[in-house]
């Protein structure tokens, strides 16, 4: 399953940090973050609980970029 989320991030480097952090979260098979469009596209593994995983993605992103936001 693929979903797109609106995000708020200050720079392209920060967006890359968010993308790298999200890819490491269990249950995420692919993730792309676009600074230009302020969107995060996440592909979840089959049978994964997307809302639970996105909570962990947000937590992981906040560790690398404390002022980022993902609108779930």
N, C-alpha and C positions, 0 to 999 in steps of 0.2 A: 504494500500500500504506500502511496506517495501523498504527501501533504505539503502545502506551502503556508508559511507563517510570516506575518509582518514583523519586522524587527526594527530596532533603533540602535544604530552603531555609529561611532564618530569618524572612523577612517577605514580605509581599505585594509590596512595592516591588522586592525582590530577585527575586522570581518574574517580575515584569514585565520586568526587565532581562534575565533568562535567555531569556524568550520572544522579546524583540526581537533578541537576539544569535542565537538559533537560526534565526529567520526569514531572516537574512542569509546563512546557510550554503548554498552551492550544492548542489542535490539535495533541499532541503527545500521543499515547496510550501506547507505550512501547519504551524503549531505553536501549541499552547495549553498554558500552564502554570498549574496550579491550586495556589495556596498552601494552601487549605483541605484538599484531598485529598492534597497532596504527590505529584502526578502530572503528567507531561508527555506530551501526546499529539502525535505527529509524523506528518504525512502526507508520504510521499516521492514524488518524481517517478517516472514510469513507468521501469522498468528500472534504477533506482538501487540501489547496493549499500548497504543500510541499516546494516550494521555499520561500514563505512568512513565513512559520513556521520556516524553518531553519535559516532565518535571526534573528528571535526571540530566537531560540536555541543558536545561536552563541553569541548573546548579553547576554543571561543568563549565559552562560559558561564563558564569559570574566569577568563577575562580580565576580565569585567565583575563577577563575584561569586566571589572566590577560595575562599570556604568552602562553596560549593554542591557538591552531589553528584548524579550521575545513575547509577543502578544499571542497568548494561547487561546 
